[in-house]
Amino acid sequence: MRGADTIIPARFLTLLGHLCVLVTLLWESKQSVRHCLPREFQESLLTIYHSRLVAGFSASLVLIVIEFLTFLLGLTMFSPSVSLISIGGHGFASILLTYFVIDGWLCDWFWPIFFFCSVLPKECYVTNEHEHLTQTHDYTPGWSFYLVLAGVVTTLGSSLPVGFNIGVVNTPADIIKLFCYTSLLSRYNIDLDETWLNVLWAAIVSIFIVGGCTGSILGSVLADKLGRKKATIVTSILSIAGAVMFVSCRAANSVEMLILGRLLVGLSGGLTTSIVPMYLTELAPPNLTGAMGVACPMGVNVGVLVGQVMGLKFLLGGIDDWPYLLSVYVLLVIICLPVLFILPESPKYLFVVKKNESESLKELSRVRGVSPSLLTYELDLLREESRTSSSDEHYSMCAVLADSRLMLPLLLVCSSQAGQQTSGINAVFYYSQTIFKQAGLSDQNAQYATIGCGAINVCTAILMLYLLPRMGRRPLLLGSMFCATIILALLAAAMKFIDAVSWMPYAAMVAVLSYVLVYGFGLGPIPYFIASEIFEVAPRGAAMAWGSLANWGGNFLVGMCFPTMRDNIGPYSFLVFSALTAALTVFHKLYFPETRRLTPTQVTILCSEGFRSRPVSITARCRARRQTGVVTCDVV
């Protein structure tokens, strides 16, 4: 019983930690900020934290760590047979684990985020209005509380579920097929043979892509009608509705609910990939658009990895656990949904699309965490972009398609998004487990190696946060495409002769890992957000919708064609993917401009003449800068 006694001190330490943070917040907001700043600057500078706030969060984190240790101590003392590895097999231990997960993730998950935000600002704290106004010219927009919060919340609550629903469905495939067979037999007296059962399973898998295509088309409408933030909230509501269908379909013995759930999460995924990257890049200052743009693909990659991990047998891969496996992502969505309501709306959307300058300035001040008097440069950029868009012009998807000035940018966006899928990433993952087995790994270790490929994808996405602001988009994307072309051709050769030479399986394994690595440095993350840097605000929603539609369409095309290619030409399928990626590389080499340090208006001018444009040349870049009032013509 010694273990049971630790529940009370653990609970007490948690409450004490929360109380410490609450008292510190109250002290900072009611005393320090109020006494140090004039009234007109209090609201805009509340996100700049003092040392006492950092100390308070540190104390809270220490207490939470102590709670975790006391929990583990009590858990291991409960029974000699209880261990962290076998925890799922003990009823009361599982209850304790559930207690910790709910208490820790629902209550304490945001304190590390607050602490992270509190150490980012480097500005000195001003004590009077005169000093504040004289420091205006020194202000450089950077990371702020609301910017980081928006990135974290949309990544965990919107992007991660998309990847999760992509990666989770393969593991319980046989179990779900059995459920579908018994459900149709008991309800409709339909006895499906193996062929028709496979057709039904293909429909369940494909309806997700159909939903994604539909969501991509609706993304343009919702982003402009509701706004970026409210449209993101809609994606979360659809995700929750899909999870309800998943968790209820077995109890209702309904295949229809399973299909409807897949359709709903597909709709949510299509909306997410067309709206969230646009929302994040519009919130970010110009020097951080790349870093914020990576957040969405990083969330998708993490979601795929989490889906693969959760499908392991000792987690939620059991025979009776598949409804919970399909719906477990909803916990993150429910946690993040309330936070979405307090996030700021996109200032660019309010200024350019809604023509509401006062509300735009208010939201821009809130997301930057500074006074409006410091935002003159960003306001000038907004006014410049607003002037280039006629006040009564509305860009639908058809209007963007018909505008000759936007033809080349649209082709660049759609080709990169579709090329992300036609480069064969899903085919590589399909073959990876077979390759790992032929290299001598056991079935379980091959599964772990496949999960390792997903982990590489996640790590490269995180590294891109550092590389994008420093290296730019063009060299990373072209380098990724070129290397992927070569590696796919080598993988085709390795797969063809995999049984001919003893070391060839290892060569194929190296090719798989290398492909996943180079894919993550360009082809994976950049196509998701590049439309936000190429298109101005007015046509951006429609352009993002076209790009997302191309991505989902490419996914559908590969999904339909790859099984036939695999059966007929086998390893030579990778040569097809290599040829497509090579063509994509040539096209982007000729026409894809470096968007770093250029505004969308300047990029539009560079690409306004269609295939006659030379957006890569220095002369064209100088002309674009002069037309927008920029004198310098530095090479970036």
N, C-alpha and C positions, 0 to 999 in steps of 0.2 A: 504493500500500500504506500510505500514511500513515494512512488511515482505520482500517485493521485494528488499528493499534497503539494506538488509543484505547480498545479494548475492555478491555484489562488495567487501565489507570488508572481507567476507569469502574467496573469491578468492585471494584477496591481501595477507591475512595471510598465505594461503597455499604457494603461491609463495615466500613469505618472509621466511617461514620455509625451503623450498627447497634451497633457496639462501644461508641461514645460513649453511646448511649442505655442500653445494658445496664449499663455501669459506673455511670451516674448512678442508674438504678433500684436497683441493689444498694446503692449508697452511701446513698440516701435511706431504703430500707426497713430496712437493717441497722444504720445509724449514727444518723442524725438523729432519726427517729421513735422509735427504741428509747430514746435518751438523753433526749429531751424529754418523753415522755409516760409516765404510769404504765402498767403492763402491761395493766390492764383496759380502757384506752382506745386501745391501739395498733391493734387490728384495725379498730375503727369509724372511726378518723381517718386511715387510710392514704391515703385519697383526697384529702386536703388537701395540695396540693403546695407545696414550698418553692421559693425562687428558683433554687436550683441545678438543680432538675428542669426548670424553664422554660428555663434557659440550655442545659441538655443537649439538650432537644428542638430549640431554636433552632439549635444547632450541627449537629444531625442534618439538619434541613431545609435548611440552607445547603449541606451536603455533597451532599444529594440533588439540589438545583438544579444544582450544579456537574456532577454526573454527567449530568444531562439535557443540559446545554450541551455537554459533551464528546461525548455520544452524537450530538447534532445535527451537531457539527463533523465527526466521523468519517463520518457518513452522507453529508453533502454533499460531502465530499472523495473519496468512494469512486468516483464516476464523474461526469463532467460532465453526464450525462443524468439523474442522480438528483435528484429534488426532493421536497418534502413533498407536492406535489399528485399526482405520478405515482408515488408510492412503491409502490403496490400492484402495479405492473407489473414490478418487478425482483425476481428471486428472492432474491438475497443481502440486498438491502435489506429485503425482507419478513422475512427471518430475523432481521435486526437489530431491526426494529420489534417482532417477536414477543418477542424477548429483553427489550426494554425494557418492553413492556407486562406481561409475566409478572413480571419482576423488580420493577418499580415498583408494580403493582397488588396483587400477592400479598404483597409484603414490606413496602412502605412506606406503604400506604394508611391504616394506623391511626395513624401518628405525627401527622399533622395533627389527628386527632380527640383524641388525648391532649393535644396542645398546646392545643387549643381548650378542653378541660375544665380544664386547669391554670390558665387565667387567669380562669375563671368564679368560683370561690369567693372571697368577700370577707371571710370570717371571719378574725379574728386568731388566731394560733396560741397555744395555751395551753401553759404550761410546768409546771403542777402541778395536782393534783386539786382543790384548793380554788378556784382561779380558774375551772376548768372548771365546777364545780358552781354557782358564783355567777353564771355567765353564762347559766344555763338559761332565764331568762325573756326573754332577748334573742334567742333562736333563732327564725328564720323559715325554713321549708323553701323551698328553691329548687332551682336546677339542681345536679346532682351528676354524678359520673363515670358511674355505672351508669345513671342516668336518660337522659343524653345517648347513651350507648352503646346502650341499648335502642332509643331512637328512631331512631338512624342504622342500626343493624343490621336492624331489622324493616322500615324504609323501603326500604333497598337490597335486602335478601334476600327479603322477603315481598311487600310492596306493589308495588314496581316491576315484578316479573315479571307481576303481574296486568294492569297497564296495558300492558305490552309485548305480551302475548298478545292484548289487545284491538286494539291499533293496528297490529300487524305483518302481519296476515293479508291485508289488502287488496292490498298492493303486489305480491306474487308470485302473485296469483290465477290469471292466465292460464297461468303456467308450471306451477303445481300441477295445474290442470285437465288439461293435456297429460300430465303424469305419471300421473294417475288413469286417463285414457283408455288410454294405452299399457299400463299395468299390468293393467287388467281385460281388455284384448284379448289380451295375451300369456299370462296365467295362466288365464283362464276362457273365452277366445274370445268375449267379450261386446263387441259393437260398439255403444257408446252414441251416440245422436244428441245434438244440441245441447241439446234439452229435458231429457233424462235426465241429461246431464252437469251441467247447471245444478242439477238436483235433488240430485245427489250433492254438488255443491259447497255447496249450502245446508245439507245434512246435516252436512258437515264444519264449517261455520261455526256452526251451531246447536247442535251437540253440546257446544260450549264453554259455552253458556248453560245447557244441561241439567245439565252438571256443576256449574256455579255454583249453580243452585237446589238440587241434591242436597247440595253442600257446605255451603250455608247451613243446611239442616235438620240435618245431622250436626254442625254447629258447636256447637249447644247441648249435645249429648250429650258431645262431646269436651272442651269447655271445662270442664264440671263433673266429668267422670270423670277425665280426665288432668291437668287444670289448664291455666291459660292458656299457660304457657311450653311445656309438652310438646305441647299442641295446635298451637302455632305451629311447633314442630319438625316435626310431621307434615306441615304444609303445605309446608315446604321439601323433604321427602322426596318428596312427590307431584310437586313441580315438577321435581325431578331426574329422576324416572321418566318424566315427560312429555318432557323434553329428550332422553332416551335414545331414546325412540320416534321423535322427529323426526329425529334425526341418523342413525338406522338404517333408516328406512322406505324410502329410495331404494335403498340397498344390498340390502335384502331384497325390493325390488320389491313392497311391501305397502301397499295403501291402508288395510288394517285397522289397521296400526301407526300410520298418520297419524291415523286417527279416534280410536284409543285414546289417543294422545298429547294430542289436543285435549280428550278427556274428562278425562284426569288433570289437566291444567293448569286446566280448568274447576273440578274438585273443589277443587283447591288455592286457586283464586281465591275460591270461595264460602266456604271455611273462613277464608281471610285476612280478607275483608271483615266477617265476623261475629265473629272472635276478636281480631285484632290491635288495632283501635281500643279494644276493651274492655280488653285487656291493658295498653296504654299509658296510658290514662286512670286505671286502677287503680294503676299505679305512680306516677303524678304526684301531687304535693301539690295541695290544692284550688285554689290560685291558678294552677296550670299545666295543668289538665286540658284547657282549650281548645287551648293550644299543642301539647300532646302529641297531642290528638285530630286535629289537622290533618295530622300526620305521615303517616297512612295515605293519605288522599286526595291528598296532595302526591306520595307515591310512585307512586300510580296515574297521576297526570298526567304525571310525569316518565317513567314507563314508556311511556305512549302516545307521547310526544315522541321518546323513544329509538327506539321501534319504527319511527316514521316516518322518522327520520334514518338508521337502519341500512338501511332499504329503498332508499336512494338508489343509483343504478347504480354509482357509483365506490366504494361500500363493500361491501355484501353484497346488492345488488340485481341481480347478474348471473344469467344463465340457470342456471348450475350451482351457485349458492350458496344456493338456497332452504332446504336442510336446515340449513345453518349459520345462516342468518338466523332461522329459527324457534327454534333452540336456543341462540343465543349468550347469552341471559339467564342460562343455568345457571352461567356463570362467577361472577356475583355471588352466586348462591345457594350455591355451593360455598364461596366465601370467607366468607360470613356464617354458615353453618350451625354450624361449631365454636364460634363466639362465642355462639350462642344457648344452648349448654349451660352457660355460666358466668353467664348473666343470672339475676337473682333471680326467684323466683316472685311472683305478685301477693299482697301481704300481705292485701288485702281478701278474696281468695278463700280463703286459708288461715284467716283469722279467722272469717268469716261462714259460708262453705260447709263447710269441713272442721273447724271448731271447734277449731283447733290454735293456741291463743293464743301459746305459747312460740315456735313456728316462725314464726308471723306477725311477732312482735316482732323476731326475729332477721333476717328478710328485710327488714323495714321499716328497721331500723337499717343494714343493708347498702346498701339503695338510697338512703337519705338521706345516708349517710356520716358519721353522728354516733352518739353514745352513746344507748342506750335511754332514759336519764334526760331527754333533751331532747324526747322524742316523746309527752309526756303528752296534748297536745291532740289529736293524730291518733289516739291510742289511745282517747280519750273518744269521738271520732266513730265509730270502729269498734265500740265497745261499744254506742253508741246504735243503730247500724244493726243490730247483731246482736240486740238486744232486740226490735226490731220484726219480726224474722223468727222464726217458731217453730222450735224446734230440730229437729223431725222433718219439716218441710215441704220438699218437693222440687218445684221448678217445672219441669215439662215444658212444651213448646210448647202442648199442649192445656190445661194447667192455667192458664197465663197468659191464654189466650184465654177461659177460663171465669170468670176473676176479674173481677167487675164494677168493683172499685176500679181495675183496671189497663186498663180498656177505653179511656178517653180517651188515656192515655199511649201505648198500643199503636197507636191510630189516628194519633196525631201522628207517631210514628216511621215507621210503614209508609207513610203518605201522603207524608211528606217524602222517603223513600227512593224510592218509586215515582215521585213527582213529579220527582225528579232526572232520570229517564229520559223521562217523558212531557212534559217541557218542550221536548223536541225537539233536544237537544244533538247527537245522532248525525245527525239530519236536516240540521242546520245544517252540520256538517262534510261531509256528503255533497254538499251543494249548493255548498260554499265554493269548490272548485276550478273549477266551472263559472262561478261569479260572477266569480272573479278573471280567468278567461280572457276573459269578455265585457267586463271593464274594460280590456282591452288587454294583459294579461300573456301571455307565452309559456307553453307547456306546462310548461317547467322552472321558470320563475319562479312560475307558479301553484302548483306543488307546494311550492316554498319558502315561498310565502305561507301555504299551509295548515299547513306546519310552524310558521310564525310564530304562527298561532292557538294551536297547542299550547304554544308558548313563553309566550304571554300567560297561558294557564291555569296554567302552572307558576309564573310570577312572582306572580300573584295569590295562589296558595296559600302562597307564601313570605311575602308581605305579611300574610296572615291570622295568621301567628305573632305579629305585632305588634298587629294590630287586635283580635283576639278578647279578650284579657285586658282591654282598655281600653274597648271599645264594647259588649261583650256579644253574645249570640247572636241575640236577638229582632230588634233593629234591622237587623242585617246580613242576616239571612235574609229578613225582610219586604221590605227595600229591594231585595234581589236578585230576589225573586219579582215584585215590582211592576214594576221596570224591565224584567225579561225579558218580562213580559206585553205591555208597550208596544212593545218592540223587535221582538218576533215579529210583531205586527200590522203594524208599519211594513215589516218584511222581506217580508211577504206582498204588500203593495202594491207595493214596489219590484220584486219578482220578477214580478208581473203585468204591469207596464208597463216592463219592463227594455229592451224594444226600441222603445218609443214615444218616449222622450226620451233625448237624447245623454248627459246626466249621470246617468241612472238607474242604470247599472251601478256607478258610484262610490258612489251612495247605498246600493245593496245591499251593497257591500263594507264601507262604514262600519257598516252595520247588523250584518253578520256579526261584525266585530271588536268592536263595542260589546256584542253579546250574549255573546260569549265572555268579555269583561271582567266584566260584571255577574254572569254565571253563576259565575265563580270567587270572587266575594265573598260567597257565601252558599249558593246551591243546590248548588254543587259540593262543598265540604268539610264543611259543618255536618251534613247528614243522616247522614254516616258514623259520627259519634261521639256524637250527641245522646242516643241511648238510654242511654249510660253515665252521663249526667248526670240523666236523668229516672227511671230505674229503680234500685231498690236492688240490692245485690249478688246476693241469692238469685234473683230472677227475671230478672236482667240477661242471663244467657246465652241464655235462651229469647227474650227481647225482641230481642236483637241478631240472633238467628237469623231471627226474623220480619221484622225490618227488612232484613236482607241478602236474604232470599227475595223481599221486595217489590221490591227494587232489581233483582235479576236477572229477576224476573217482568216488571217494567216494560220492561226491556231486550228481553226476548223478545217482549212484546206490540207494542212499537214496530217491532221488526225484522220481525214478521209483517205488520203493518198498513201500514207506511209505503210499501212498494212499490206496493200497491194504491191507496193514497191519492194517491201521486205520479202514477200513470198516469191516474187518474180525475179528480182535482180540481187536480192540479199545485200551483201556489204557494199555493192556499187551504189546503193541508195545514198551513201555519204558523198559520193562524187557529184550527185545531183545537187545536194546541199552545198557542196564546195563551189560548184559552178554558179549557183544563184548568189552566194555570198561574194564571189569574185566580181560578178556584174554589179552588185550593190556597192562594192568598194570603188570601182571605176567611176560610177555615177557620182558618188559622194566626193571622190577626189577632184572631180571637175567642178562641182557646183555647191558643195556644202561650205558655208562661210564659218569662220571663227566668230562666235557670238559673244565671247568674253570681251568686256569693255565696250560693247556696242549696244545701243538701245534698239528695241524692236523696230522703231521707225527707221533707223539707219539700215537695219537688215532688210526691211521691206524695200527700201530704195535700191539696195544692192541687187536684189532678186527681181526687180519690177519688170525687166525686159524678157522674162522667160528664159528659153535656152540660149538667147543671145547675151544673157547676163554673164559677167565674169566676176562673181562675188569674191573670188579668192585673190584677185589682183590688188596690189597696193593702191594703184591709181583709182580704182573703183571705190575703195574704202575711203580714200581721201575725199572724193567727190561726195560720198554720202555724208561724211562728217561736215563738210562745208555747207551742204544744203540744210543741215540741222543746226547750224550755228557753231559747230566745233571747228576750231582752227587747226589743231594739231593732227598729225597723220602718223602717229607712232605705230610701229608694227607690233602686233601682239601674237 
